[in-house]
């Protein structure tokens, strides 16, 4: 630890100016004032430096010391992260609550994962072995779902000269010592320290080719998210951003979930902190917290820590990816993170860009989303980080800077619609404004795992929805009766699609999660209904006879009435469609 010391000469909220700082480094972590508040150097000019402080600066005075730590803002990455709840700089909220019940006290230091708890360690290497960067040298069963792999930190390799036996140890105990070719020795502990703003190294970034299964029909078939991909969920107040992210956290086939509540309202974050520990993981019947990390940074917490919370979350996600896990990180919401950037930028008196946001907003968003990816790790395994960021545009205006810039860097854009939400259509994803850039790259995956016609079927049904949108404009002006029967049929089939397929009930036991096979069979049934009824309409049969209310209702309710494990009911429905239209055809051909 270096002994450089500066002096506070100006306090402006979370932004502190100090003098005597020429020996400090950019992005270095420092302790500010007598309370030793944690901060980070963001600018140095001659003797004067600027620090953003991650704690409340009330009571800080001019003349108080600024002490260097000699290292960047870093996280302790090791056992004890899964199932835990942290603030924006990885301080555990449960432990802080024991120290001070109603608020986070200043100057508690950079406490992190538990240093006193003992973990059962299984050592996987022997003395004399040569270890490379990223290689796994031990294992800890952190939860019943997650085996925590103890890895050699990046940039370190050498021969094992001392190693401990299997046993119970704290994270601070040295488990092994390795010596590199220069003769330098490195101690290996259960944890690594890693700077939050630096992406962790990988062997190779691989092409994206696998679907992140979510069990949500509108996502898995219409707007798929790929493992290692990026997605944005923009929407105004009350459109269901948090609910959609909860569904993804609960049902997606990621091994580990990192949920970052960034600048959201306190009561909303409380709901997450209370709900998640009670949720049962449907795939394993174990508590979902056994594979989840929560980072809570509410709107009333220090604004600079909100800016750091996104990087804290992505660094944790990369660490578990390096073990060979598939990780999904939910950032709720990147708009509040951008607002923190704007506030700090304003206090620094930087030249504002569009709507007061700093000119570097696009590059910061790009840096964050670029840390997603499907990779071949240093220990020869495949892992991925999928980033799903919620965006909260003021007034639901998608042309504002955060939404517009996010759109440039993500491949899936799930536009939430206020009108759909107010009509109780959830998930309120507008199928006309949303898109997924992964449809083509996932074509082979769909062919191998489902059916070769999935993409064609998707295109055909989306086309019907686009046509319905145009026809609705005519209907609004002159009414439905003026339309020819084949166009009225499109309106009827699109209604079946909207209610029976796109709308999904998160609180219904059969409908909250739908296996891919059932999703596809449901869509094929709606296509079959359209094909058969279209054939008959072209033969001059009136739409009033083609639309069998009972049959159409049965198809709309198949999501509830047909069990996910037994799809025989879908075959029966297809038979009913054929039977009804065969009879209708016979009846009209006789005439």
URKA-V942416 format. One record per run of one state. SS is the DSSP state (2 for helix, 1 for strand, 0 for the rest). FROM is the first residue (numbers start at 1). TO is the last residue. If there is no record, write none. Layout:
SS:FROM:TO  SS:FROM:TO
This chain:
0:1:4  1:5:12  0:13:14  1:15:19  0:20:27  1:28:32  0:33:36  1:37:45  0:46:47  1:48:53  0:54:64  1:65:72  0:73:73  1:74:77  0:78:84  1:85:86  0:87:91  1:92:92  2:93:99  0:100:118  1:119:123  0:124:129  1:130:131  0:132:135  1:136:141  0:142:146  1:147:151  0:152:157  1:158:163  0:164:166  1:167:169  0:170:175  1:176:179  0:180:184  1:185:188  0:189:191  1:192:195  0:196:203  1:204:206  0:207:210  1:211:211  0:212:216  2:217:222  0:223:225  1:226:226  0:227:229  1:230:234  0:235:240  2:241:251  0:252:255  1:256:262  0:263:265  2:266:276  0:277:279  1:280:281  0:282:285  1:286:287  2:288:291  1:292:297  0:298:302  2:303:322  0:323:325  1:326:332  0:333:333  2:334:347  0:348:351  1:352:352  0:353:353  2:354:356  0:357:357  1:358:358  0:359:360  2:361:369  0:370:372  1:373:376  0:377:381  1:382:391  0:392:393  2:394:396  0:397:400  2:401:409  0:410:411  1:412:413  0:414:415  1:416:416  0:417:417  2:418:422  0:423:428  1:429:429  0:430:434  1:435:436  0:437:442  2:443:449  0:450:453  2:454:478  0:479:479  2:480:482  0:483:484  2:485:502  0:503:515  2:516:537  0:538:542  2:543:546  0:547:548  2:549:556  0:557:557  2:558:561  0:562:567  2:568:590  0:591:591
